[in-house]
Amino acid sequence: MRTFPDDLAQAQQEWSAVYRGLAARPGRTELRRRLYRLSVQVFFHPYWQQRRPAPAAWRELRDLSEQPRP
């Protein structure tokens, strides 16, 4: 399993929470904007500068975001 930077893992965890919130309450402009900002933060994070992520890396990051953070 890869080790992701804490800020990247936190941004992905927030993205998942906002996504679930938007699914529960569609049409919320503030949630859509937050989701967009988090998407940019995760996708263009400096961690990905040296290596573009493979689908497996995205899956690992998403799986990590579903686990509670210590």
ZADO-1210 file (C-alpha; in nm, 4 decimals, padded with zeros to 6 digits):
<atoms>
<atom x="00.0000" y="00.0000" z="00.0000" code="MET" pos="1"/>
<atom x="00.1205" y="00.3478" z="-00.0829" code="ARG" pos="2"/>
<atom x="00.1848" y="00.6179" z="00.1718" code="THR" pos="3"/>
<atom x="00.0042" y="00.9389" z="00.0801" code="PHE" pos="4"/>
<atom x="00.0838" y="01.2818" z="00.2262" code="PRO" pos="5"/>
<atom x="-00.1477" y="01.3764" z="00.5114" code="ASP" pos="6"/>
<atom x="-00.2875" y="01.6828" z="00.3346" code="ASP" pos="7"/>
<atom x="-00.3722" y="01.4791" z="00.0241" code="LEU" pos="8"/>
<atom x="-00.5427" y="01.2087" z="00.2304" code="ALA" pos="9"/>
<atom x="-00.7327" y="01.4758" z="00.4266" code="GLN" pos="10"/>
<atom x="-00.8477" y="01.6501" z="00.1066" code="ALA" pos="11"/>
<atom x="-00.9696" y="01.3169" z="-00.0331" code="GLN" pos="12"/>
<atom x="-01.1513" y="01.2414" z="00.2920" code="GLN" pos="13"/>
<atom x="-01.3215" y="01.5828" z="00.2779" code="GLU" pos="14"/>
<atom x="-01.4052" y="01.5250" z="-00.0905" code="TRP" pos="15"/>
<atom x="-01.5808" y="01.1990" z="-00.0025" code="SER" pos="16"/>
<atom x="-01.7784" y="01.3630" z="00.2790" code="ALA" pos="17"/>
<atom x="-01.8853" y="01.6552" z="00.0592" code="VAL" pos="18"/>
<atom x="-01.9792" y="01.4174" z="-00.2222" code="TYR" pos="19"/>
<atom x="-02.2010" y="01.2172" z="00.0139" code="ARG" pos="20"/>
<atom x="-02.3562" y="01.5414" z="00.1393" code="GLY" pos="21"/>
<atom x="-02.4272" y="01.6560" z="-00.2135" code="LEU" pos="22"/>
<atom x="-02.5818" y="01.3194" z="-00.2976" code="ALA" pos="23"/>
<atom x="-02.8128" y="01.3567" z="00.0011" code="ALA" pos="24"/>
<atom x="-02.9014" y="01.7178" z="-00.0818" code="ARG" pos="25"/>
<atom x="-02.8591" y="01.7768" z="-00.4558" code="PRO" pos="26"/>
<atom x="-02.8560" y="02.1283" z="-00.5896" code="GLY" pos="27"/>
<atom x="-02.6610" y="02.2811" z="-00.3015" code="ARG" pos="28"/>
<atom x="-02.4390" y="02.5418" z="-00.4660" code="THR" pos="29"/>
<atom x="-02.1971" y="02.5694" z="-00.1730" code="GLU" pos="30"/>
<atom x="-02.1409" y="02.1919" z="-00.1739" code="LEU" pos="31"/>
<atom x="-02.0842" y="02.1842" z="-00.5502" code="ARG" pos="32"/>
<atom x="-01.8279" y="02.4646" z="-00.5183" code="ARG" pos="33"/>
<atom x="-01.6527" y="02.2918" z="-00.2296" code="ARG" pos="34"/>
<atom x="-01.6449" y="01.9646" z="-00.4225" code="LEU" pos="35"/>
<atom x="-01.4927" y="02.1414" z="-00.7226" code="TYR" pos="36"/>
<atom x="-01.2210" y="02.3072" z="-00.5113" code="ARG" pos="37"/>
<atom x="-01.1372" y="01.9785" z="-00.3403" code="LEU" pos="38"/>
<atom x="-01.1247" y="01.7983" z="-00.6764" code="SER" pos="39"/>
<atom x="-00.8662" y="02.0480" z="-00.7989" code="VAL" pos="40"/>
<atom x="-00.6716" y="02.0211" z="-00.4735" code="GLN" pos="41"/>
<atom x="-00.6580" y="01.6408" z="-00.4949" code="VAL" pos="42"/>
<atom x="-00.5942" y="01.6091" z="-00.8678" code="PHE" pos="43"/>
<atom x="-00.3211" y="01.8748" z="-00.8863" code="PHE" pos="44"/>
<atom x="-00.1546" y="01.7932" z="-00.5533" code="HIS" pos="45"/>
<atom x="00.2277" y="01.8110" z="-00.5700" code="PRO" pos="46"/>
<atom x="00.2420" y="01.4392" z="-00.4814" code="TYR" pos="47"/>
<atom x="00.1277" y="01.3609" z="-00.8356" code="TRP" pos="48"/>
<atom x="00.3910" y="01.5864" z="-00.9993" code="GLN" pos="49"/>
<atom x="00.6538" y="01.3135" z="-01.0315" code="GLN" pos="50"/>
<atom x="00.4141" y="01.0354" z="-01.1230" code="ARG" pos="51"/>
<atom x="00.0685" y="01.0560" z="-01.2696" code="ARG" pos="52"/>
<atom x="-00.1582" y="00.8253" z="-01.0772" code="PRO" pos="53"/>
<atom x="-00.2635" y="00.4907" z="-01.2102" code="ALA" pos="54"/>
<atom x="-00.6231" y="00.3843" z="-01.1477" code="PRO" pos="55"/>
<atom x="-00.4992" y="00.1637" z="-00.8637" code="ALA" pos="56"/>
<atom x="-00.3452" y="00.4648" z="-00.6884" code="ALA" pos="57"/>
<atom x="-00.6753" y="00.6541" z="-00.7078" code="TRP" pos="58"/>
<atom x="-00.8545" y="00.3500" z="-00.5677" code="ARG" pos="59"/>
<atom x="-00.6098" y="00.3252" z="-00.2772" code="GLU" pos="60"/>
<atom x="-00.6532" y="00.6942" z="-00.2007" code="LEU" pos="61"/>
<atom x="-01.0317" y="00.6633" z="-00.2111" code="ARG" pos="62"/>
<atom x="-01.0234" y="00.3512" z="00.0078" code="ASP" pos="63"/>
<atom x="-00.8006" y="00.5342" z="00.2548" code="LEU" pos="64"/>
<atom x="-01.0485" y="00.8219" z="00.2701" code="SER" pos="65"/>
<atom x="-01.3254" y="00.5838" z="00.3742" code="GLU" pos="66"/>
<atom x="-01.1294" y="00.4739" z="00.6815" code="GLN" pos="67"/>
<atom x="-01.1459" y="00.6858" z="00.9971" code="PRO" pos="68"/>
<atom x="-00.8357" y="00.9010" z="01.0479" code="ARG" pos="69"/>
<atom x="-00.6494" y="00.8639" z="01.3814" code="PRO" pos="70"/>
</atoms>
